[in-house]
Amino acid sequence: MRELLRAAFVIARRDFTATVLSRTFLLFLLGPFFPVLMIFVFGAATAPIGSDAERPTVAVVASDQDYKALDQARARLSNALGPVTMINIRQVRPSGDPQQVQKLLQSSQPAYIAVLEGGLSNPRLIGSMRRTSGTVKQINLFVADARRMQEVSQPVEVEVVASKRAPGASVSGRALTARGGQSLLFLLTLLLAGMLLSQLIEEKSNKVIEVLAAAVPIDAIFLGKLLAMLSASLVGIAVWASVGAAAIAIISSTGLSALPVPAVGWPVFGILSIVYFAMSYLLLGAIFLGIGAHASSAREVQTLSMPVTMAQVVIFAIASIAVGTPDSGRALAAAAFPLSSPYVMIARAAEAPEIWPHLVAVAWQLLWVALFLRLASRIFRRSVLKSGPVKRVGTRPFLMTMLAGVGLASRN
Amino acid sequence: MLRQASPHSWTGEYAVEAVDLVKDFAEKRAVDGVSLSVPTGSIFGMLGPNGAGKTTTLRMILGIIEPSSGERRVLGCSRPIEAAHRIGYLPEERGLYPAMNAREGIAFMGALRGLPLKLARSRADELLDQNGLGDWAKKPIRTLSKGMAQTVQLLGTLVHEPRLIVLDEPFSGLDAINQGKLERVIRNRAADGVTIIFSTHVIAHAERLCEQIAIIAGGKVAFNGRVDDARARLRPIVRLRTRATDGPWKAALPDSARYEGGDWIFELPQSGPEPLLKALIDGGAGIETLAIERPGLHEAFVAIAGDAAAQAMDQPEEVAP
């Protein structure tokens, strides 16, 4: 075992270095930013004609007179400043309910970013935004201008009161986080596990594989390649996540706190995301590596991996029906199925606060990872050194290899 | 049946022992009952035409592929991978990472065989310097000439100072100068007590380098033993030129004698040279020249493996399955 791990580390180190230090890895890192950049470019171009619905809305709990003064101030400023994205304000008449502000903040139709109360004489802005945010600045301007028009000479500062959303208000947001986390996990796994295939084809074509197979156990080659690509993927994810978080912090007026907080909290959710990505990657990567070992060309890889990819899409669909009902029977069944388990459990992390189900799930998934690695490694061992002239992979030989891998067919 | 092997029970007499190795692929039997014994410290040649089963036999010996049946033991280990740190292997199809530099390529191969990376790098530097490639140490392998790349791969095979070196068709693709260099490397390592096995389809290489050979044809071992023993299977050849074209002396020639380019060529009779000489002189042959030549390995190969196998030796090597 020690020699196996040592050899796997040697191979992983080389593969990781070769991958991360290559120019193509830089392109790989930049790849996801191109569509985001396009969205921003086109978003900026269309910003001036964006609909009111896309602007943040502040509920104004005030009398008709105060609200009218504020709305007129907003219109004047809008005319004076030109095509600046002004926040929307919407009047809500005082109901006398002490929970009115909290209820407004919990409302999703319409969704308010904050609530302004106290009228023009004693304005208080309640919400989860920062004091330096654009929303607070604009509200201050509206109030100051409205008061000026009412010829009230004494200036007043809008009091900003930070509030957290009530737990009930987070349900829809958490479901959003659950779906987002699930989709991201699925896309990353599919994208990055696929990289293993092309890498193995390259290895077979430059004949290094025989040098490796003569020097170290085949299992070590398999494990080393898987770990190297997992590490390279995690580097990519770390870069993307950092840039994404920085972008959100810069662009959003409320920073990362604008995102719906997962039930287990962001730090634990982050750790679980990495763990479930690793599990999902290892499970799918093991299958892809087994397939890659059998294929002789990129075309064969595409042909052979298509059914696995389609199956994975179905599994993702199964996992997604568990969102919103983490304790239902179908959610538990999907969590028990090894290939869908990581997706279901990351969604659960967004929706349910208990930690122990994740410990059980990780142990369960680790067991399956070990089984998948073992099986795929046997297929890999059987297939990888058939390096003769390129031949088409027929269905029967492929199936026989797979069956031999699980010990259901003869080896020769 | 080989005795149960472990590195500790290894006597050291044979670096490699194989008994009845068989390898079946889907469509054919590539190796059919190969048995070999390679003495420790010897230079052992595996001689055979293309497709004879040399590469498959070497791969089985090294544990790269498992035999369908039969047993093998390498440096005392019945599982060859257990001896991997003491083995160096140069495959027939050279395999290097093109983007790696020469130094890292060699060090990586050393690390695979258990060498700490730091030590592997320092040895790589030494080896590259010794072989005139010091200036190329930091260059990507893809920028090296084919001969240089082959040298890099050979150095990677030797960097961990193995006790058994297996070279599959090491001379193929090398020019005469590099072939000479490689021969020197093989001799130097053998002088240090390292066992060397190489496969070749060029008889001259085996004849120059090997103490022991195995002639493989059609997946079977046609001969396994000393080069001298292979040659001794044939009678010495007599080349005779006479002044007389006819006479009673001709009765002294064996029936198989043939006349080529003014010379009579025939195997030396079992009775030896003296009775032959006496009969030629007494019969008035008028001996102009008489040479008794020891047969070469090529003749021995033809006699052992047959003409067809000898002709196949000149064909380009195919990729083994």
Interface residues (C-beta under 8 A of the other chain):
Chain A: R6 A7 V10 I11 R14 A18 S22 N206 K207 V208 I209 E210 V211 L212 A213 A214 A215 V216 P217 L385 K386 S387 G388 P389 P397 R411 N412
Chain B: D24 F25 A26 R59 L62 G63 I64 I65 E66 S68 I81 A84 I87 Y89 P91 E93 R94 G95 L96 Y97 P98 A99 M100 F108 M109 A111 L112 R113 G114 L117 G156 V319 A320 P321
